[in-house]
């Protein structure tokens, strides 16, 4: 009983935060939030890249269709790898959250790089072995940029270990769709 009370007290910074967490209508915990973000950021940018390749391709031969299928399969696998590995990110964040601000931002970027490399390389395996190398590099770059932004927004809006789904969705899709617009050249 004492351990449960101590864990509950450490989860919330203030009593007001505890009350706000109780009043949430559709909360998701940090592990699910980062897993969902990993799925979204892992799936949509490779799909945007596939759309760009197809729209600029010109002819629609059978090799183009096969390449499109491989790109979309890579996007799905990248998203699933981002989902699976995303549940480990809150534990890493809790280890660096007390660092000084410049060090914390650098560590957030390194966490994003590692997460992006793992997810991108997993999806890139469908684009032959060379695709895993390039997809890992691209995933690392994407992770280095997007993950710190998401972490800062998540930390600002979370109450205890929960974030309201109506706050999570706009943040996750704004970051992801902004990146997709950049990829597509808008």
N, C-alpha and C positions, 0 to 999 in steps of 0.2 A: 504494500500500500504506500509506504514512504517513497519507494523508488518511482512509482507511478506519479505521485504528486511532484517529486523533484523533476522528473522528465517533463511533465506538463508545465511547470514553472519556467524551465529553461527554454521551452519551445516558444514562448511568447515574451516579447520585450516589456510590455506593459499590460495592465488589466484592460485598458481600452482596446489593445490589439487582440486580446483574448475574446472580448465581446464582439469585435468586428468579424473575427473568424467564425464565431458561433452564428452570426447573422447572415453569413454567405448562403446564397440559394443554390449555387452549383459550383462548389469548390473542387479543385483538383490539387493533389499534393505535388511537391516539387519534382519527385521522380517521374510522375506522369507528365508534368508540364515539359520537362526537358526531353523526355522520350518522344512526346508528340512534336516538339519543336525539331528534334532530330529527324523525325519522319518527314516533316514538311520541308525543311531546308535540304534534306537529302534527296527528295523526290522532284521538287519543282525546278530547281536550276538545271539539272541534267535534262529534264523534259523541255525546258526553254531552249537549251542548246540543241536538242534534237529538232525542235520546231525551226530554229534558225537555219540549221543545216539543210532541212528539207525545203524551206522556203527559198533559199538561195541556190538550191541544187540545179534547177533547170529541167533536166529530163527525169522521168519517173520509170526507171528500169527495175528489173528484178533485184539487182545488186543494191539499189537505193532502198528498196523495201526491206531487204535483209538487214541493211545497216540501220534503218529506222527501228526495226524490231530489236536489234541488239542494243541500241541506245536507250530505248524504252525499258528493256529488261534491266539494263545497267542502272537506270534511274530508280526502278522499283527495288532492286537489291540495295542500292545506296540508301534509300529511305528506310528499308528494314534494318540495315546495319546501324543507321543513325538512331532508330527507335530503340534497338536493343542496347546499344552503348550509352544512350542518353540517360538511362536510369542510374548510371554511375557518376554522372556529372555533379549532382548536388553534394555527394560525399567529398569530391575534390574541392568544390567551392568552399565547403565548410572548413577545410584545412587552410585555406589561404585568405579567408574573409577578414582576419585580424591583421594582415600585413599592412604596411603603409601604402597609401594610395598609388604611387607610381609602381611599386612592386606588385600590388594587387592587380592592376591593369595588365601588367606584363604577364602575370601568371594566368589571368583570364584568357589572354591571347594564346598562350602556350597550351592551355586546356583546349581551346578552340582548334588550334593547329593539330593537336594529337587526335581529337575527335574527328576532324575533317579528313585527316590522312587515313585513318582506319575505315571510315565509312566510304570515302571515295575509292580507296583501293579495293574494297570488297565489291563495289559495283563495277569498277573498271576491269575486273577479271573477265567479264563477259565481252570486253573489247580486246581480247587477246591479252597476253601478258604485258605488252607495252602499254595497253590502255590502263592497266592498273597503276602503272607508274605515273602517267600523266593525270589520271583521275585522282590519285592520291595527292599530287602536288596541287591540283586545282581545289580539291577538298580542303587541304590545309590552308590555302589562301582564303577560301570562303569562310572557313571556321575561325581564322584569326580575326576577320573583320566582323562577322555577324554574332558570334558567341558573346564577346564582351558587351555588345549593345543589348542583347537579350538578357544577359545576367543583370545589368544595371536596371533595366526596366522591371525585371522580375523581382529584384530586391526591393525596389521602390513600392511595388504593389502587393507584395505578399503579406499575409497576416499569419504569423506563426510559420507553419510549413505549407500553407495553402494559398492559392491564388484563385480568384473568381474566374470562371471560364469566359465571362463576358469581357474581362480585362486581358486574358491570355490570348484569345483568338485575334483581336486587332493587332496586338504587338507581333505575334508570330507571323501573321500574313503580311503585315506592313514591311517587316524586315525582308521576308522571303520575296515578296512581289517587287520590292524595290530592286533587289538583286537580279531578279528575272528581267525587269525592264532594262537594267544596265546591260545584261547579256544580250538581249534582243536589240539593243541600240536605240531605245526610245529616249 
